[in-house]
Amino acid sequence: MKLAGSELMFGEGSLEYIKTSVRCKKAFIVIGGHAVERNGSLDRVEEYFHDGGAETFVFKGVEPDPHFSTVSRGAQSMLDQKPDLICALGGGSVMDAAKTMWVMYEHPELKELDQILHTKPLPKLRTKARFMCIPTTSGTASEVSRSVVITDDEKGRKHGLGDMEMMPDIAICDPDVTKSMPQHVTAETGMDALTHAVEALVSNRANYVADILATAAAVDIVTWLPKAYANGDDIQAREMMCDASMTAGLAFTNVSLGIDHSMAQTIGGFFPIAHGRICAILLPYTIEWNSRDEWAKKRYADLADKMGATDLAQLVRDLNTQLEIPNTVKDAGIDEEAYLNNLQEMAETSLHDGCTKTNSVIPTVPEFADLLKKAYYGA
């Protein structure tokens, strides 16, 4: 499938698209830890590039919640290697880091994180290299999104940036690459994908096409995520999660997200917790809060009906329990005193997060504080 000049390949065996159709002289491959080396994915990707006549260079060591110092090192390595294709092989952190490296490679004058965050719109890319993503998880959908989240080194805070220039040119979603995902990562990234779909459905920018994508993705995730969680070698479940995650990504890239992501990104900037895990914990609370809006309430009810349920928030709580994800922030192990001491600042930060403006109802700072407290202790 080709979308607006971009190439989107999905399904078992789609990784071979590199060998048959991706043309480049040097591919700069960005990876995280050793998982893609241990499971053979990196070797396969390099082999396919070599079969197509390209050289490869591998940049290793992108950490979860990637720091800007890592991005800077990667960008400098790109400037040294001079690739004409950048390939992110990994989860959301790897893809986000590689996108930001790409920006700095194309525009070396952008040396600081603040410069990149405040350059709007971003200058044109693709004068030096095209960008390709091969996701190894099914959740972030960075392979079809315009967004990145990068952590500053000084305070350890996460910063988000979205710009259509950063949409990948090629995305290859091969479920075989995701089979070695640990069980907890399957659960957390899958719930991130569900959050994307549910939030897109009640975005104040919701539209006909995004509604179709978000609804289909949400229904399939609720069906197939427990199966992928129970058996990581179930290739059908893996493929359905790959496709549903990507579809949810297409939906939210068009209409944006809401306060679940505003608060999740904020909490994740203050405390060490996986993004998908905190999204999952918050989701029932944000569904209940947004249900004060009759339009959102009806949309939630219609979606629950398609899933064979009557209460979407309860369905999510039950799914969290099945996936061994706690239902309160407190049960996730975040210190109570530290959380309450930062409550006001987290409420203010959540209000100013870019995802808040597309929520169906915009909370005030006191309402954010109340919602953050409810999510901590339980409603």
C-alpha positions as CSV (number, residue, x, y, z in Angstrom):
1,M,0.0,0.0,0.0
2,K,1.3,3.5,-0.8
3,L,-0.1,6.6,1.0
4,A,0.5,10.1,-0.2
5,G,4.0,9.3,-1.5
6,S,4.8,7.0,1.4
7,E,5.2,3.3,1.3
8,L,3.4,1.2,3.9
9,M,4.0,-2.6,3.9
10,F,2.4,-5.0,6.4
11,G,1.9,-8.7,6.9
12,E,4.1,-11.7,7.5
13,G,7.1,-11.7,5.2
14,S,6.9,-8.0,4.3
15,L,10.4,-7.4,5.6
16,E,11.6,-8.7,2.2
17,Y,10.4,-5.5,0.7
18,I,13.8,-4.1,1.6
19,K,15.5,-6.5,-0.8
20,T,13.0,-6.1,-3.7
21,S,12.0,-2.4,-3.6
22,V,14.1,-0.2,-1.2
23,R,16.9,1.5,-3.2
24,C,19.8,3.2,-1.4
25,K,23.6,3.3,-1.3
26,K,24.1,3.4,2.4
27,A,21.5,2.5,5.1
28,F,22.1,3.9,8.6
29,I,20.3,1.4,11.0
30,V,19.3,2.7,14.5
31,I,18.7,0.1,17.2
32,G,18.2,0.0,20.9
33,G,19.6,-2.9,23.0
34,H,20.6,-6.4,21.9
35,A,17.1,-7.9,21.3
36,V,17.2,-7.4,17.5
37,E,20.6,-8.9,17.4
38,R,19.7,-12.0,19.5
39,N,16.5,-12.7,17.5
40,G,18.2,-12.4,14.1
41,S,16.1,-9.4,13.0
42,L,19.1,-7.1,12.5
43,D,21.0,-9.8,10.5
44,R,17.9,-10.2,8.2
45,V,17.6,-6.5,7.7
46,E,21.3,-6.0,6.9
47,E,21.2,-9.1,4.6
48,Y,18.3,-7.6,2.6
49,F,20.0,-4.3,2.3
50,H,23.2,-6.0,1.1
51,D,21.2,-8.1,-1.4
52,G,19.9,-4.8,-2.8
53,G,23.4,-3.5,-3.2
54,A,23.5,-1.2,-0.2
55,E,26.1,-0.7,2.5
56,T,24.9,-0.7,6.1
57,F,26.1,1.0,9.3
58,V,24.5,0.2,12.7
59,F,24.1,2.7,15.5
60,K,23.4,0.9,18.8
61,G,22.4,2.0,22.3
62,V,19.1,4.0,22.1
63,E,17.7,3.7,25.6
64,P,14.0,3.7,26.7
65,D,12.8,7.3,26.8
66,P,15.8,8.4,24.7
67,H,17.9,11.2,26.0
68,F,19.0,14.1,23.7
69,S,22.6,13.2,24.3
70,T,22.0,9.9,22.6
71,V,20.2,11.7,19.7
72,S,23.2,14.1,19.3
73,R,25.6,11.2,19.2
74,G,23.5,9.5,16.5
75,A,23.2,12.7,14.5
76,Q,27.0,13.2,14.5
77,S,27.5,9.6,13.4
78,M,25.1,10.2,10.5
79,L,27.1,13.3,9.5
80,D,30.2,11.1,9.5
81,Q,28.7,8.2,7.6
82,K,26.6,10.2,5.1
83,P,23.7,7.7,4.6
84,D,21.0,8.2,2.0
85,L,18.5,6.1,4.0
86,I,17.9,6.0,7.8
87,C,16.3,2.9,9.1
88,A,14.8,2.7,12.7
89,L,14.6,-0.9,13.8
90,G,13.0,-1.0,17.2
91,G,10.2,0.2,19.4
92,G,8.9,3.7,19.9
93,S,12.0,5.0,21.6
94,V,14.2,3.9,18.8
95,M,11.9,5.3,16.1
96,D,11.5,8.7,18.0
97,A,15.3,8.9,18.5
98,A,16.1,8.1,14.9
99,K,13.5,10.7,13.6
100,T,15.2,13.4,15.7
101,M,18.7,12.3,14.6
102,W,17.4,12.7,11.0
103,V,16.3,16.2,11.7
104,M,19.7,17.1,13.0
105,Y,21.5,15.3,10.2
106,E,19.5,17.2,7.6
107,H,20.0,20.5,9.5
108,P,23.2,20.5,11.6
109,E,22.5,24.1,12.6
110,L,19.8,22.6,15.0
111,K,22.2,21.6,17.7
112,E,20.1,21.9,20.9
113,L,16.8,20.3,21.9
114,D,15.2,23.7,22.5
115,Q,16.1,24.8,19.0
116,I,14.3,21.7,17.5
117,L,11.3,22.0,19.8
118,H,10.8,25.7,19.0
119,T,11.5,25.6,15.2
120,K,8.0,25.5,13.8
121,P,7.4,24.4,11.2
122,L,10.5,22.2,10.9
123,P,12.6,22.9,7.8
124,K,12.3,20.6,4.9
125,L,13.9,17.1,5.2
126,R,14.9,14.5,2.6
127,T,17.6,16.5,1.0
128,K,20.2,14.0,2.3
129,A,18.2,10.9,3.3
130,R,14.8,9.2,3.3
131,F,13.5,7.6,6.5
132,M,12.2,4.1,7.2
133,C,10.7,2.4,10.3
134,I,10.5,-1.3,11.1
135,P,8.6,-1.5,14.4
136,T,9.5,-4.4,16.8
137,T,6.6,-3.6,19.1
138,S,2.9,-3.1,18.5
139,G,1.8,0.1,20.2
140,T,3.5,3.4,19.6
141,A,2.8,3.6,15.8
142,S,5.7,5.9,15.4
143,E,6.1,4.2,12.0
144,V,3.1,6.1,10.7
145,S,3.1,9.2,13.0
146,R,4.5,12.7,12.8
147,S,5.5,12.8,16.5
148,V,8.5,12.2,18.7
149,V,9.1,12.3,22.5
150,I,12.6,13.0,23.6
151,T,14.0,13.4,27.2
152,D,16.2,16.3,28.2
153,D,19.5,15.3,30.0
154,E,19.3,18.1,32.5
155,K,16.0,17.5,34.2
156,G,15.0,14.1,32.7
157,R,11.7,15.6,31.5
158,K,10.0,14.3,28.3
159,H,9.3,16.8,25.5
160,G,7.0,16.1,22.6
161,L,7.2,17.4,19.0
162,G,4.9,16.8,16.1
163,D,5.5,17.9,12.5
164,M,4.4,16.3,9.2
165,E,7.9,16.5,7.9
166,M,8.8,13.7,10.3
167,M,6.3,11.2,8.7
168,P,8.4,8.2,7.7
169,D,8.8,7.5,4.0
170,I,8.7,3.8,4.4
171,A,7.0,1.7,7.1
172,I,7.4,-2.1,7.2
173,C,5.2,-3.9,9.8
174,D,6.2,-7.5,9.8
175,P,4.7,-9.5,12.7
176,D,7.7,-11.9,12.6
177,V,9.9,-9.1,14.0
178,T,7.6,-8.7,17.0
179,K,7.5,-12.3,18.1
180,S,10.3,-12.0,20.6
181,M,8.6,-9.1,22.5
182,P,8.6,-9.8,26.3
183,Q,5.1,-10.5,27.7
184,H,4.9,-7.2,29.7
185,V,6.0,-5.2,26.7
186,T,3.3,-6.9,24.6
187,A,0.8,-5.8,27.2
188,E,2.0,-2.3,27.7
189,T,2.5,-1.4,24.1
190,G,-0.8,-3.0,23.1
191,M,-2.6,-0.8,25.7
192,D,-0.9,2.2,24.3
193,A,-2.3,1.3,20.9
194,L,-5.8,0.9,22.4
195,T,-5.5,4.3,24.1
196,H,-4.5,5.8,20.7
197,A,-7.7,4.4,19.1
198,V,-10.0,5.4,22.0
199,E,-8.7,8.9,22.2
200,A,-8.8,9.5,18.5
201,L,-12.5,8.5,18.5
202,V,-13.4,11.3,21.0
203,S,-10.9,13.9,19.7
204,N,-12.6,17.2,18.9
205,R,-11.0,16.9,15.4
206,A,-12.6,13.5,14.8
207,N,-13.7,12.8,11.3
208,Y,-15.2,10.1,9.1
209,V,-11.9,8.4,8.0
210,A,-10.3,8.5,11.5
211,D,-13.5,7.2,13.1
212,I,-13.4,4.1,10.8
213,L,-9.7,3.5,11.5
214,A,-9.9,4.1,15.3
215,T,-13.0,1.9,15.7
216,A,-11.6,-1.1,13.8
217,A,-8.3,-0.8,15.6
218,A,-9.9,-0.7,19.1
219,V,-12.2,-3.7,18.4
220,D,-9.3,-5.8,17.1
221,I,-6.9,-4.8,19.9
222,V,-9.5,-5.9,22.6
223,T,-9.9,-9.2,20.7
224,W,-6.3,-10.0,19.8
225,L,-4.1,-8.4,22.6
226,P,-5.0,-11.1,25.2
227,K,-4.1,-13.8,22.7
228,A,-0.7,-12.2,21.8
229,Y,-0.1,-11.8,25.5
230,A,-0.9,-15.4,26.3
231,N,1.2,-16.8,23.5
232,G,3.9,-14.6,21.9
233,D,4.4,-17.2,19.1
234,D,0.8,-16.8,17.9
235,I,1.7,-15.3,14.6
236,Q,-2.0,-14.4,13.7
237,A,-2.3,-12.5,17.0
238,R,1.0,-10.8,16.4
239,E,0.0,-9.8,12.9
240,M,-3.4,-8.5,14.0
241,M,-1.7,-6.4,16.7
242,C,0.8,-5.0,14.2
243,D,-2.0,-4.0,11.9
244,A,-4.3,-2.6,14.6
245,S,-1.4,-0.6,16.2
246,M,-0.6,0.9,12.8
247,T,-4.2,1.6,12.0
248,A,-4.7,3.4,15.4
249,G,-1.6,5.4,14.6
250,L,-3.0,6.5,11.2
251,A,-6.2,7.6,13.1
252,F,-4.4,9.7,15.8
253,T,-1.9,11.2,13.4
254,N,-4.9,12.8,11.6
255,V,-6.9,13.9,14.6
256,S,-4.5,13.9,17.6
257,L,-5.1,12.5,21.1
258,G,-6.4,13.6,24.4
259,I,-5.9,14.0,28.2
260,D,-4.9,10.4,28.8
261,H,-1.7,11.1,26.8
262,S,-1.3,14.5,28.3
263,M,-1.2,13.0,31.8
264,A,0.7,9.9,30.8
265,Q,3.5,11.9,29.2
266,T,3.5,14.2,32.3
267,I,3.6,11.5,34.9
268,G,6.3,9.7,32.8
269,G,8.4,12.8,32.9
270,F,8.3,12.9,36.7
271,F,8.5,9.2,37.5
272,P,10.0,6.1,35.9
273,I,7.1,4.2,34.4
274,A,6.6,2.7,31.0
275,H,4.5,4.9,28.7
276,G,2.0,2.2,27.7
277,R,1.6,1.1,31.4
278,I,0.6,4.5,32.6
279,C,-1.7,5.1,29.6
280,A,-3.5,1.8,30.5
281,I,-3.9,2.8,34.1
282,L,-5.3,6.2,33.3
283,L,-7.6,5.1,30.5
284,P,-10.7,4.1,32.6
285,Y,-10.5,7.3,34.5
286,T,-10.2,9.5,31.4
287,I,-13.1,7.6,29.8
288,E,-15.3,8.3,32.9
289,W,-14.2,12.0,33.1
290,N,-14.9,12.6,29.4
291,S,-18.3,11.0,29.6
292,R,-19.6,14.2,31.1
293,D,-19.7,15.3,27.5
294,E,-22.8,13.6,25.9
295,W,-21.1,13.3,22.5
296,A,-18.1,11.5,23.9
297,K,-20.4,9.4,26.2
298,K,-22.3,8.1,23.2
299,R,-19.2,7.3,21.3
300,Y,-17.8,5.3,24.2
301,A,-21.1,3.5,24.5
302,D,-21.2,2.7,20.7
303,L,-17.7,1.4,20.9
304,A,-18.4,-0.8,23.9
305,D,-21.4,-2.2,22.2
306,K,-19.2,-3.3,19.2
307,M,-17.0,-5.0,21.8
308,G,-19.9,-6.8,23.3
309,A,-19.8,-4.7,26.5
310,T,-22.0,-2.1,28.1
311,D,-19.3,-0.1,30.1
312,L,-16.1,0.8,28.2
313,A,-14.2,1.9,31.3
314,Q,-15.0,-1.4,33.1
315,L,-14.0,-3.3,30.0
316,V,-10.6,-1.6,30.1
317,R,-10.2,-2.3,33.8
318,D,-10.9,-5.9,33.2
319,L,-8.5,-6.0,30.3
320,N,-5.8,-4.4,32.5
321,T,-6.3,-7.1,35.1
322,Q,-6.0,-9.8,32.5
323,L,-2.7,-8.3,31.3
324,E,-1.4,-7.9,34.9
325,I,-1.4,-4.1,34.7
326,P,-2.5,-2.4,37.9
327,N,-5.6,-0.3,38.0
328,T,-4.2,2.6,40.1
329,V,-1.1,4.7,39.9
330,K,-0.4,3.8,43.6
331,D,-0.4,0.1,42.8
332,A,2.2,0.8,40.0
333,G,4.7,1.6,42.8
334,I,4.9,5.4,42.4
335,D,5.7,7.0,45.8
336,E,2.7,8.7,47.4
337,E,4.5,11.6,49.0
338,A,6.5,12.4,45.8
339,Y,3.3,12.1,43.7
340,L,1.3,14.5,45.9
341,N,4.2,17.0,46.2
342,N,4.3,17.2,42.4
343,L,0.5,17.1,41.9
344,Q,0.0,20.8,41.2
345,E,3.0,21.0,38.7
346,M,1.8,17.8,37.0
347,A,-1.7,19.3,36.6
348,E,-0.3,22.5,35.1
349,T,2.0,20.5,32.8
350,S,-0.9,18.3,31.6
351,L,-3.0,21.4,30.8
352,H,-0.3,22.7,28.5
353,D,0.5,19.4,26.8
354,G,-0.3,19.5,23.1
355,C,-2.7,16.6,23.4
356,T,-5.1,18.4,25.8
357,K,-6.3,20.9,23.1
358,T,-7.9,18.0,21.1
359,N,-9.7,16.4,24.1
360,S,-13.5,16.4,23.8
361,V,-13.6,18.5,27.0
362,I,-10.7,20.6,28.3
363,P,-10.1,20.2,32.1
364,T,-9.0,23.1,34.2
365,V,-5.9,22.8,36.4
366,P,-7.9,21.9,39.5
367,E,-9.8,19.3,37.5
368,F,-6.6,17.8,36.2
369,A,-5.3,17.7,39.8
370,D,-8.5,15.9,40.9
371,L,-8.3,13.4,38.0
372,L,-4.6,12.7,38.7
373,K,-5.5,12.1,42.4
374,K,-8.4,9.8,41.5
375,A,-6.1,7.8,39.2
376,Y,-3.6,7.5,42.1
377,Y,-5.9,6.1,44.7
378,G,-8.7,4.7,42.6
379,A,-12.1,6.3,42.0
